[in-house]
Amino acid sequence: MIEDADFYRKMIGLWQITKIPMLKASVIGDQIDFTWAQGAALSLPVSMFLRLEPVEILEILEKTIEERYKINAKQWRSDLRGFTKKPLT
């Protein structure tokens, strides 16, 4: 079972590193279903969602959007140059 706080933290992390238009996620049974402005994006098992870091989830999302919609989703990555450390390593 996924706790609301765990889900919320992961989504905040995702929204901080990407601006994919209208990115949303819903918990449906034991799956996390991601949608965006163009429609369905990705479905992950809750167990996998909880194991992955937001940047890892983002990489899967970007790859899926590129394969399904032929759109380079990396164009929506946030500019993280202002950080003193490498935030995605």
C-alpha angles and dihedrals in degrees: 000000000000120000116224091234092054092049092046094051093050092049093048088052091051094047090051094056101037139038096198102164114264094347109184136165131202131192108229112175107304094341135086109215117200122201133177139180093294096047136259115016113169145344119209131180110251090239091058092044090055093047096050128078117234092255090054091050089048092053090054091046093049092049092048093049091049093049096043102036103021090234123131101234092187087080087077096055112126119248105254098174092114093069118102092213128043100264096195099053 
